[in-house]
Amino acid sequence: MKEDKNRVCPVELSRSLDTRMRRWLQNPKKILAPYIKEGMSVLDFGCGPGYFTIWMGKVVGEKGKVIAADLQEGMLEKLREKIAGTSIKEIIKTVKCDEDDINVSEKVDFILAFYVVHEVPDKENLFNSFNKILNDNGKVLVVEPKFFHVSKKEFASTISKAEKAGFKPFSGPRLAFCHSSILQIRKD
């Protein structure tokens, strides 16, 4: 059972990540507008087929950049297909992660980790990687699904691992059926 909880969403189910119901429950603008502004450099970690990535690209604009990182080349290909021939194609850079390396070294102002941290075997390494690339005043938004995936106790354990990596947690946005936290690098 534990293995199922940590299973990566297969590319074959990518359509389920971009539906009308999801747009109603998890509207990218409502969730991300407080954190992402024009000209920022952002990372969509575990971007899947680009549900949040495309909105981010429109907001950061020509002066900004979105790094869309995913473990599965098939998910990145779906995203590339969606943005082909659009103006945001030049703003969004796709990066294939490895199981133990996010493969991103450039500094960013914001990191989104939406429904993905529970899939990562080494959370300490993940948060240490985030700490290395996040600008001093940057933020990380971690959102995890409550039901059948991440219990309150498991989410607390995840946030504790982020704290060990040098982050200070704050309450994240209130989202139906989700746990969320905003992380900032501790300055003490």
C-alpha positions in Angstrom: 0.0 0.0 0.0 2.8 2.4 0.8 4.3 1.9 -2.6 1.0 2.9 -4.3 0.9 6.2 -2.3 4.4 7.1 -3.6 3.7 6.0 -7.2 4.4 8.5 -9.9 1.2 9.4 -11.9 1.6 7.6 -15.3 1.7 9.6 -18.5 -1.3 7.7 -19.7 -3.4 9.5 -17.0 -2.2 12.9 -17.9 -5.6 14.0 -19.3 -7.0 13.6 -15.8 -4.6 16.4 -14.6 -6.2 19.0 -16.9 -10.0 18.9 -16.6 -12.9 21.4 -16.1 -13.4 20.1 -12.6 -9.8 20.7 -11.7 -9.9 24.2 -13.1 -12.9 24.9 -10.9 -11.3 23.4 -7.7 -7.7 24.3 -8.4 -7.7 27.5 -10.5 -4.0 28.4 -11.2 -4.7 32.2 -11.0 -6.5 32.0 -7.6 -3.7 29.7 -6.2 -0.6 31.3 -7.6 -1.4 35.0 -8.2 -0.2 36.0 -4.7 3.2 34.5 -5.4 4.1 35.0 -9.1 4.7 38.3 -10.8 5.9 39.5 -14.1 9.7 39.1 -14.6 10.1 36.3 -12.1 12.0 33.1 -12.6 10.0 30.1 -11.3 10.2 26.4 -11.1 7.2 24.1 -11.6 8.6 20.9 -10.0 6.7 17.8 -11.1 5.0 19.9 -13.8 3.2 16.9 -15.4 1.6 18.0 -18.7 1.8 21.7 -17.7 -1.5 22.5 -15.9 0.1 25.3 -13.8 3.2 25.8 -16.1 1.3 27.5 -18.9 -0.4 30.0 -16.6 2.9 30.8 -14.9 4.5 31.4 -18.4 1.8 33.9 -19.2 2.3 35.8 -15.9 6.1 36.0 -15.8 6.1 37.2 -19.4 9.0 37.8 -21.7 11.2 39.1 -18.9 10.7 36.0 -16.8 11.3 32.3 -17.1 9.5 29.1 -16.1 11.5 25.9 -15.6 9.1 23.0 -16.0 10.7 19.9 -14.4 9.4 16.4 -14.4 10.7 12.8 -14.0 8.8 11.6 -17.0 9.8 12.6 -20.5 6.3 11.8 -21.7 4.9 14.5 -19.4 7.4 17.0 -20.7 6.5 16.1 -24.3 2.8 16.7 -23.5 3.7 20.1 -22.3 5.9 20.9 -25.3 3.0 19.9 -27.6 0.6 22.3 -25.7 3.0 25.3 -26.1 4.3 24.6 -29.6 3.7 27.6 -31.8 2.8 29.9 -28.9 4.6 33.0 -27.5 5.2 31.3 -24.2 7.3 28.5 -25.8 10.3 30.8 -25.4 9.6 31.5 -21.8 9.2 27.8 -20.7 12.2 25.6 -20.4 11.6 21.9 -19.9 14.0 19.8 -17.7 13.9 16.1 -17.1 14.6 15.2 -13.5 16.3 12.1 -12.2 15.0 10.2 -9.2 17.7 11.7 -7.0 18.4 15.0 -8.7 16.1 17.8 -9.9 18.7 18.8 -12.5 18.1 22.5 -12.0 21.0 24.7 -10.8 19.9 28.2 -11.8 18.4 30.5 -9.1 14.6 30.9 -9.0 12.2 33.2 -7.1 9.4 30.7 -6.6 9.0 26.9 -6.6 5.7 25.1 -7.0 5.6 21.5 -5.8 1.9 20.6 -6.4 0.8 17.0 -5.6 4.4 15.7 -6.1 6.4 15.7 -2.9 4.7 12.5 -1.7 6.1 10.8 -4.8 9.7 11.7 -4.0 11.6 9.0 -2.1 14.3 11.3 -0.6 12.4 14.4 0.6 15.4 15.7 2.6 17.5 15.8 -0.7 14.6 17.4 -2.5 14.3 20.3 0.0 18.1 20.7 0.2 18.0 21.1 -3.6 15.2 23.6 -3.4 17.2 25.6 -0.8 20.3 25.7 -3.1 18.4 27.2 -6.0 15.9 29.5 -4.3 16.7 33.2 -4.1 16.9 34.7 -0.6 13.4 36.1 -0.6 11.9 33.3 -2.6 9.1 31.0 -1.6 8.1 27.4 -2.1 4.5 26.3 -2.3 4.0 22.7 -1.3 0.5 21.3 -1.9 -0.4 17.6 -1.2 -3.6 15.7 -1.7 -5.3 14.7 1.6 -7.4 11.7 0.8 -5.8 8.3 0.1 -2.4 9.9 -0.4 -1.0 12.1 2.4 -2.3 12.1 6.0 -2.0 15.1 8.3 0.8 13.3 10.1 2.6 12.5 6.8 2.3 16.1 5.7 3.7 17.3 9.1 6.6 14.9 8.6 7.2 16.4 5.1 7.2 19.9 6.5 9.6 18.9 9.2 12.0 17.6 6.6 11.7 21.0 4.9 12.6 22.7 8.2 15.7 20.5 8.6 16.7 21.8 5.1 16.6 25.4 6.3 13.0 26.4 5.6 10.5 28.2 7.8 7.0 27.0 7.1 3.9 29.3 6.9 0.3 28.4 6.3 -0.4 28.0 2.6 -3.6 28.8 0.7 -6.8 27.0 1.7 -7.6 24.5 -1.0 -10.3 21.9 -0.9 -9.0 18.3 -0.2 -5.4 19.5 0.2 -2.7 20.2 2.7 -0.5 23.3 1.8 2.4 25.2 3.2 4.5 28.2 2.1 8.2 27.7 2.8 10.8 30.5 3.0 14.5 30.1 3.7 15.2 30.7 7.4 17.4 33.8 8.0 18.6 33.1 11.5 
